[in-house]
């Protein structure tokens, strides 16, 4: 049984490692943003759509399927009497669109973040309800990694417990980890020093 648990542990750890590195790097970026250059590259252009459109989904579809040739997920819709503003987003890239119904002109402002900006957005991206298939695949992979981390913890403890010679060191490390984690949680909850 031990070899089977060890092999599953190794396979899940190997699958999870790239995701954990990505989350670790993006967490460092969020905690120490001054260490990284996060200024996006911005491009602006105008495209012509049909006049008189009022539905943001229709405008987004027109921009995505033809006139603007961009991909992403519709968000942040603000519809007025003559102007519709919306965003089409993929992690690391934001297309801000301002459509004027009277002229049919859609002004597109595209901000493309670098690799760190994309990692930052992926770190925050959650759920299976996103439209692009790639984002649903990302969400499925993150769910698998989350479940794998639980199994890695349980299987790691199980394998450690079967090795009698390392039990004392393991118990000491677990105790220190539990004390540090509990102390941090208490301090964070109480807004301590």
Secondary structure as GFF3:
##gff-version 3
##sequence-region A 1 193
A	DSSP	alpha_helix	2	31	.	.	.	ID=ss1
A	DSSP	three_ten_helix	33	35	.	.	.	ID=ss2
A	DSSP	beta_strand	41	48	.	.	.	ID=ss3
A	DSSP	alpha_helix	56	62	.	.	.	ID=ss4
A	DSSP	pi_helix	63	67	.	.	.	ID=ss5
A	DSSP	beta_strand	73	79	.	.	.	ID=ss6
A	DSSP	beta_strand	83	90	.	.	.	ID=ss7
A	DSSP	beta_strand	93	100	.	.	.	ID=ss8
A	DSSP	beta_strand	105	112	.	.	.	ID=ss9
A	DSSP	alpha_helix	115	124	.	.	.	ID=ss10
A	DSSP	alpha_helix	133	162	.	.	.	ID=ss11
A	DSSP	three_ten_helix	164	166	.	.	.	ID=ss12
A	DSSP	alpha_helix	167	189	.	.	.	ID=ss13
###
